[in-house]
Amino acid sequence: MHVLIIGAAGMIGRKLAERLAKDGAIAGNEIAKLTLVDIVPPAMPQGHSGLATSFTVDFALMDAPQALIGDRPDLIFHLASIVSGEAEADFEKGYLVNLDGTRRLFEAIRLQGTSYRPRVVFTSSIAVYGAPLPSEIPDDYITQPLTSYGTQKAICELLLADYSRRAFFDGIALRLPTICIRPGAPNRAASGFFSNILREPLAGKEAVLPVSEDVRHWFASPRAAVGFLLHAASLDLERVGPRRSLNMPGLSATVADEIAALRRFGGEAAVRLIRRESDPIIERIISGWPRDFNVRRAQELGFVADTSFDEIVRAHIEDEMDGTGE
Amino acid sequence: MHVLIIGAAGMIGRKLAERLAKDGAIAGNEIAKLTLVDIVPPAMPQGHSGLATSFTVDFALMDAPQALIGDRPDLIFHLASIVSGEAEADFEKGYLVNLDGTRRLFEAIRLQGTSYRPRVVFTSSIAVYGAPLPSEIPDDYITQPLTSYGTQKAICELLLADYSRRAFFDGIALRLPTICIRPGAPNRAASGFFSNILREPLAGKEAVLPVSEDVRHWFASPRAAVGFLLHAASLDLERVGPRRSLNMPGLSATVADEIAALRRFGGEAAVRLIRRESDPIIERIISGWPRDFNVRRAQELGFVADTSFDEIVRAHIEDEMDGTGE
């Protein structure tokens, strides 16, 4: 099969590409061709079979999606998007990339005709939800975003469901939890500290905690996120029915739970590297975010979450620190 | 104030234009100019003040919305859309008119700049909901449509909320119940019989009832619908908050309720004009439709529904039959 990853240079895209190159197959189907696309050059995965090719393409360009679909990939992972902060700061760019780019991709598939019906796995976000929210969000709760990014994701979900219902493709949208521990340098996204307070102390560096320890949030490790994408790639979508957007299972945990896990892996020395510096703006932003979900539906469909922060920290040490801790 | 009605030749648009021309004002604000637009020539309302003008414009044309917004109407009623059946039969036309047309209208407003922030009243539909549905749909139930029409309406609702949040305009979307009694000739929409079995017998004509009498549905009279639009035009939207799509209050009633009202106005002779002709296809379509809503929110905001089918039949006799019954 031919697999296309749009957004292959991103954190999840890169890990997905590495995993596909390593496995060489999805659910027993050999990957004969792996095409990696992003606006910056995607890294070629280590140990790939020689069949991977990469393209550097601005997804927002009018004819980019059409060019990508021309040779009819069987499986399309669409992970490309402008992030939340940028979509809020640049209204036109957010809609151009996150909505128009995605819609043109869907249209390019439709216009191939009825002989072509690929699987499309789209990464959506819990940003489709906006306050007020119940303490545990059920699957049938309204998607009423409070950002342009969340609006664009919610619209793409609706399009994906309609294009799937009409059999133009077979799509599934995964609403990913906040990814933790994000590898790489600390970032200044409002959610960044959730990763920073683990990743930095584990590497012997200081990190800032801007909220209180009782703040609860919804997490998945990068490893779990890649697992969701792979499962979605081969899942029987007849079982999913017409509601094609799924809240992925996650770990509902507090900052205190994170710190307890850090203590088990890094000791008191690591915990002491967390500097408490209250930030009322971040406290306020976080207060409108989802804290917990009822994900019975996704679990019944076979999606598997991390079960503890120990598991999340262990995955980080194995995948990002060569299994050695510091 | 300058009022623009897009979709002024439709059933609701025509009644709204007549009402505005008769009142000459909205919530005490004099209507200095009334612009009526539709793809077929809108009828000039009787007794208008001389300030009404009409345009025949295909809303789906690229620059039509921009032309309509050029002289900055203060209040825009956007009622124009391809109906459900046509949007399902013609995928491209449905998206072109219902989504792209609406988005271009919103964009034309945004591109006027920050000195222009009109009120936009948009008619959405309960077609944004798809089965499975709770017996009484709450305001925070997921909008998961099962038609392209419902998808397009749900997307426009999301856009309207985001454009309003960013203060490009001040928008509100009204999800109208099924309008009953629709004036005019019987149509073959799946919902047509709800009106046919009242309107036709009241006029001494036969009508077909394709479902059983215990079928429950959600209704508003044309008069109530015009009332919703007028109320939305002057409502303080600060009170509505960021969730700008409202389920309008309606009357949850059964076919038996309809027939009982018909009996009170037209006697047994009228009821005998209903011919029972079971149609499994219509039964099946109807079974996926909403039956009842919790509309506390809309009621608290001052929207007022019909309270009985007697009221609905009486409004029809007064507004469509010169108050004379047959």
Boltz contact constraints between the chains, C-beta under 6 A:
constraints:
  - contact:
      token1: [A, 140]
      token2: [B, 142]
      max_distance: 6.0
  - contact:
      token1: [A, 142]
      token2: [B, 140]
      max_distance: 6.0
  - contact:
      token1: [A, 142]
      token2: [B, 142]
      max_distance: 6.0
  - contact:
      token1: [A, 144]
      token2: [B, 243]
      max_distance: 6.0
  - contact:
      token1: [A, 148]
      token2: [B, 162]
      max_distance: 6.0
  - contact:
      token1: [A, 151]
      token2: [B, 158]
      max_distance: 6.0
  - contact:
      token1: [A, 151]
      token2: [B, 162]
      max_distance: 6.0
  - contact:
      token1: [A, 154]
      token2: [B, 158]
      max_distance: 6.0
  - contact:
      token1: [A, 155]
      token2: [B, 155]
      max_distance: 6.0
  - contact:
      token1: [A, 155]
      token2: [B, 158]
      max_distance: 6.0
  - contact:
      token1: [A, 158]
      token2: [B, 151]
      max_distance: 6.0
  - contact:
      token1: [A, 158]
      token2: [B, 154]
      max_distance: 6.0
  - contact:
      token1: [A, 158]
      token2: [B, 155]
      max_distance: 6.0
  - contact:
      token1: [A, 162]
      token2: [B, 148]
      max_distance: 6.0
  - contact:
      token1: [A, 162]
      token2: [B, 151]
      max_distance: 6.0
  - contact:
      token1: [A, 243]
      token2: [B, 144]
      max_distance: 6.0
